[in-house]
Amino acid sequence: MEIGPGWPIWGAVVMGGVMRVSFKRADKLAIALCATLAASGVSLVALPALAADETTPVQTTSETVSKPAPSVLSTMTAPAFTHPVLASPRPLPRPYEIKMPKLRWKSQSKGPAWTRSAMKAVASHGQALVRTVPQDIDSWCPGYRSQDANGRAAFWSGLLSTLSYHESTWRETAVGGGGLWYGLVQIAPPTARLYKCQAGTGEALKNGEMNLSCAVRIMNRTVARDQVVSRGMRGVAADWGPFHSERKREDMRRWLAAQPFCRPMLTSSPIPVARPGSMAPPMPEIPVLPVIEAFADPRLEAPEIPLSRPF
C-alpha cells in the first residue's frame, strides 16, 4: 500500500508481515508511544497526520484490514483498588489536658491524686467558681483577674490544699467534733447530702478525692452567692472554721498569693514606642557668614586639579 503526501495514517494492523516506515523527520514522541502500546499488547497504532513534505511511500507485505479499529480507551481498564477509602482519614481530637499545679500538699503521697481530683471537680461542677471574680480576690490572688480558666481552677484547688492542712493536717480519715465532721476538709454528712454530693456518709467522706469533690460543690454555690472569698465571714468562710482565725487565714492568704497561678498574666505584647526617623539629635542650623575679602585673593585659591590625565 502506498500513501502519498498529505495522507494521514489512522491505523494499520499487521497480520504476520513486516511494515517498514521511513520519514524525513519522525515525531519521536509518537513513535515512543506506539512502541509502548505495542509492548502492552494493544494492536492499534495511532500516528498523527503527516505534512506533505514528511510523507514517503509505505509498503507492507501483509493484508491491510479496513475494519474500524477499536478506541484506545476501550482497551484500558481502571485500576482495581484492593483497599478502598471508606472515609476521610481525619485525626482524632486530642483530649483537653488540664495543667496540674504544685499545691501545698505536694509532699504527701496522695498529693498529686488530690490535685487532679480538685482540678477536675472545678472543671466539671465548679464552673461558677471560675466565672466569679470575688470582691476581695486581689488580697488572696493578685493575678486572678488576668488568669485563664486553668489558672483560676488552680487557685480554688490551692485554696483547698491549704485549707485541708488547717482542718485535718492532710489526713483524709480524720474525724472531728465527736463524729460530726469527716475527711480532708471536715465536711458533715448532712451538709454533703444538702449539696447533693456523691459522698453522703461519714465513711464516704473519708475518701480524699470524694471529699474534695464535695467541697467544690459547696464552694461553687457559696462563692457565687456572696461574691467573696472570706470578707465578712461569707463565701468560703461561711462553712469552714479556719477562716475565722486571723492567724490561719493570713497563713492561707500568704501562701496562695505567692504561687505562680496568682501572678498577673501578660495578656498582650508590649509594643515599643515608634522610633524617630533619625537616632541622632537634630543638627543646629549653620548661619551664613559674610564672605571675607581675603579669600578673594587669587594667591589663596586652591590650584585647579584636572579631572583626567591627558592621553
Secondary structure as GFF3:
##gff-version 3
##sequence-region A 1 311
A	DSSP	beta_strand	19	20	.	.	.	ID=ss1
A	DSSP	alpha_helix	28	39	.	.	.	ID=ss2
A	DSSP	three_ten_helix	52	54	.	.	.	ID=ss3
A	DSSP	beta_strand	59	60	.	.	.	ID=ss4
A	DSSP	three_ten_helix	73	75	.	.	.	ID=ss5
A	DSSP	alpha_helix	111	125	.	.	.	ID=ss6
A	DSSP	alpha_helix	127	131	.	.	.	ID=ss7
A	DSSP	alpha_helix	137	140	.	.	.	ID=ss8
A	DSSP	three_ten_helix	144	146	.	.	.	ID=ss9
A	DSSP	alpha_helix	149	168	.	.	.	ID=ss10
A	DSSP	beta_strand	175	176	.	.	.	ID=ss11
A	DSSP	beta_strand	181	182	.	.	.	ID=ss12
A	DSSP	alpha_helix	189	194	.	.	.	ID=ss13
A	DSSP	alpha_helix	202	205	.	.	.	ID=ss14
A	DSSP	alpha_helix	208	226	.	.	.	ID=ss15
A	DSSP	three_ten_helix	231	233	.	.	.	ID=ss16
A	DSSP	three_ten_helix	235	238	.	.	.	ID=ss17
A	DSSP	three_ten_helix	241	244	.	.	.	ID=ss18
A	DSSP	alpha_helix	246	257	.	.	.	ID=ss19
A	DSSP	three_ten_helix	260	262	.	.	.	ID=ss20
A	DSSP	three_ten_helix	293	296	.	.	.	ID=ss21
A	DSSP	three_ten_helix	298	300	.	.	.	ID=ss22
###
